[in-house]
């Protein structure tokens, strides 16, 4: 699916499905319980996002203080941010996705799945990561150098291009 199709799915199809689900839920349990559920998931999601965000931030600081790159803490931070945004969006599917990204066991499962998918797409050429130039004068053999020349007029030290055919 191309980028335009994904955006249409995200901004058109998902909200329509969410609306239908909320209307159906409202017909089964009533208007007030449905509204209470929407408000409760928003408040609970904000509280959980804040708590998990603080935990992730402290983990990030610990990893930096110990001299490590905070890779897991960074992916956790992105997951908590996206999960919190999903929970602030009214709807049942977005609430499930939001809570899944905020709870550590399901967050780790989703992260593993996304990482495997990205690795497969990079291996088969669906996604290409092209770097040009060195980052701050990378030493030969560091894995950060490149043989590619930057196009005329571009600063090669600041260029990272991710292409998706």
C-alpha positions in Angstrom: 0.0 0.0 0.0 1.4 3.4 -1.0 1.7 6.4 1.3 -1.6 8.0 0.0 -3.5 4.8 0.7 -2.1 4.6 4.2 -3.0 8.2 4.9 -6.6 7.6 3.5 -6.8 4.6 5.8 -5.6 6.6 8.8 -7.7 9.7 8.3 -10.8 8.4 6.6 -11.4 4.7 7.1 -10.3 4.4 10.8 -12.5 7.3 12.0 -15.5 5.9 10.2 -15.0 2.5 11.8 -14.5 4.2 15.2 -17.7 6.2 14.8 -19.7 3.1 13.8 -18.3 1.2 16.8 -19.2 4.0 19.2 -22.7 4.3 17.7 -23.2 0.5 18.1 -21.9 0.5 21.6 -24.2 3.4 22.4 -27.2 1.5 21.2 -26.2 -1.5 23.3 -25.3 0.1 26.6 -26.7 3.6 26.2 -25.4 7.1 25.6 -24.2 8.0 29.1 -22.2 4.8 29.7 -20.6 5.2 26.2 -19.6 8.8 27.0 -18.3 7.7 30.4 -16.2 5.0 28.7 -14.7 7.5 26.3 -13.9 10.0 29.1 -12.6 7.2 31.3 -10.2 5.9 28.7 -9.0 9.4 27.9 -8.3 10.1 31.6 -6.8 6.7 32.4 -4.8 6.9 29.2 -3.4 10.3 30.1 -2.5 9.1 33.6 -0.9 5.9 32.3 1.0 7.8 29.5 2.3 10.2 32.1 3.4 7.4 34.4 5.0 5.3 31.6 6.6 8.4 30.1 8.2 9.3 33.4 9.5 5.7 33.8 10.9 5.7 30.2 12.5 9.1 30.8 14.2 7.9 34.0 15.4 4.8 32.1 16.7 7.1 29.3 18.7 9.1 31.9 20.1 5.9 33.5 21.3 4.6 30.2 23.0 7.9 29.3 24.6 8.1 32.8 26.0 4.6 32.4 27.6 5.6 29.1 25.2 3.6 26.9 23.1 4.7 24.0 19.5 4.7 25.1 18.1 2.7 22.2 15.3 0.8 24.0 14.4 3.9 26.0 14.1 5.9 22.8 11.8 3.3 21.2 9.8 3.1 24.4 9.5 6.9 24.4 8.1 6.9 20.9 5.7 4.1 21.7 4.4 5.9 24.8 4.0 9.2 22.9 2.0 7.4 20.1 0.0 5.4 22.6 -0.9 8.5 24.5 -2.0 10.2 21.4 -4.2 7.2 20.5 -5.8 7.3 23.9 -6.7 10.9 23.6 -8.5 10.2 20.3 -12.0 9.0 21.1 -12.7 5.5 19.8 -12.5 1.8 20.6 -9.8 0.7 18.2 -7.5 3.7 19.0 -8.0 2.9 22.7 -6.9 -0.7 22.2 -3.9 0.4 20.2 -3.1 3.1 22.7 -3.2 0.8 25.8 -1.2 -1.8 23.8 1.6 0.8 23.3 1.6 1.9 26.9 1.7 -1.5 28.6 5.3 -2.8 28.6 4.6 -6.5 27.6 2.4 -5.6 24.5 4.7 -2.6 23.7 7.7 -4.9 23.5 5.7 -7.4 21.3 4.7 -4.5 18.9 8.3 -3.1 18.8 9.7 -6.6 17.9 7.1 -6.9 15.1 7.8 -3.5 13.7 11.6 -4.0 14.0 11.4 -7.4 12.1 9.2 -5.8 9.4 11.6 -2.9 8.9 14.6 -5.3 8.8 12.8 -7.4 6.1 11.9 -4.3 4.1 15.5 -3.0 4.2 16.8 -6.5 3.2 14.5 -6.9 0.2 15.0 -3.3 -0.9 11.5 -2.0 -0.2 13.0 0.6 2.1 16.5 2.0 1.3 18.5 4.0 3.7 21.1 6.1 2.0 23.6 8.1 3.8 25.9 10.6 2.2 29.0 12.0 3.8 30.4 11.4 7.2 28.8 12.3 10.5 31.2 14.6 12.4 34.3 13.1 10.7 33.6 9.4 11.2 36.8 7.4 11.5 37.5 4.8 8.7 36.3 1.4 9.8 33.7 2.9 12.2 30.8 1.8 10.0 29.7 5.4 9.6 31.7 6.3 6.5 30.3 6.1 3.0 31.7 5.9 -0.6 28.8 7.8 -2.1 29.2 11.4 -3.1 26.6 14.0 -2.2 24.8 15.7 -5.1 26.1 19.1 -6.1 24.9 21.9 -3.8 24.1 19.6 -0.8 25.9 19.5 2.5 27.0 15.8 2.7 27.5 15.9 6.4 23.8 16.6 7.0 22.1 14.3 4.6 20.2 11.2 5.5 17.7 10.0 2.9 15.1 7.2 3.5 13.5 6.1 0.3 10.4 4.0 -0.1 9.6 2.9 -3.7 
